[in-house]
Amino acid sequence: MRTTELIKEIEKLPVQKRIFVIERTLQSIRRNEENSQMKKATEQLYQDYTTDSEFTAFSDIDYAEFYETR
């Protein structure tokens, strides 16, 4: 369906349903934008997280045995 046809069909809907379509569309756009930003941030920082010892210092002790004192 072409954009103009889609708009014409939406215009035929009652106001409440048109508002619903708009709200769902905006939610979808926001969700896609957030995911896109997160993906970009992950890609930009990936190298740092895998090689920079300041980022990975605490992961070195992940498997160390700790004993709780009482």
Phi and psi in degrees as a GROMACS rama.xvg file:
@    title "Ramachandran Plot"
@    xaxis  label "Phi"
@    yaxis  label "Psi"
@TYPE xy
-78.7081  160.276  ARG-2
-58.9335  -44.985  THR-3
-63.4569  -38.3928  THR-4
-67.0007  -40.4174  GLU-5
-62.4614  -44.3401  LEU-6
-62.9646  -42.3071  ILE-7
-61.7591  -39.5613  LYS-8
-67.6091  -39.9432  GLU-9
-64.4649  -39.0693  ILE-10
-63.5755  -23.1656  GLU-11
-77.498  -17.3753  LYS-12
-73.9062  155.057  LEU-13
-65.2136  159.53  PRO-14
-54.7707  -46.1644  VAL-15
-59.2878  -41.7385  GLN-16
-71.0815  -33.698  LYS-17
-65.5205  -42.2348  ARG-18
-62.5062  -41.8031  ILE-19
-58.6733  -45.7777  PHE-20
-60.3515  -43.4981  VAL-21
-63.2324  -46.4092  ILE-22
-61.4609  -45.5256  GLU-23
-65.0885  -37.525  ARG-24
-64.8658  -44.6717  THR-25
-62.583  -41.5604  LEU-26
-60.0036  -42.7337  GLN-27
-63.5966  -43.1924  SER-28
-63.1306  -45.9213  ILE-29
-61.819  -44.7568  ARG-30
-61.5108  -44.4657  ARG-31
-64.2175  -39.6005  ASN-32
-66.1664  -43.5723  GLU-33
-62.2441  -43.9685  GLU-34
-63.7626  -39.5126  ASN-35
-64.4485  -42.5067  SER-36
-66.1988  -40.5778  GLN-37
-64.4646  -40.9006  MET-38
-64.2919  -43.7356  LYS-39
-61.4234  -44.0445  LYS-40
-62.8151  -41.6832  ALA-41
-62.8547  -45.2611  THR-42
-63.8068  -39.0742  GLU-43
-69.1173  -33.9505  GLN-44
-97.8038  -4.84299  LEU-45
-54.9103  -48.7402  TYR-46
-59.752  -43.3826  GLN-47
-62.0266  -44.9268  ASP-48
-66.2665  -28.5148  TYR-49
-89.6736  -18.8851  THR-50
-124.255  -24.2928  THR-51
-79.4876  119.24  ASP-52
-65.6056  -23.9009  SER-53
-67.0098  -31.1247  GLU-54
-81.9325  -29.0291  PHE-55
-104.1  4.05766  THR-56
-56.1549  -44.1464  ALA-57
-75.7712  -22.6348  PHE-58
-71.0165  -18.7969  SER-59
-65.7802  -26.633  ASP-60
-101.719  9.8417  ILE-61
-57.2153  -38.1343  ASP-62
-103.461  8.14897  TYR-63
-70.4274  147.021  ALA-64
-86.1957  128.348  GLU-65
-116.454  143.164  PHE-66
-117.787  128.768  TYR-67
-79.8645  131.4  GLU-68
-96.909  145.368  THR-69
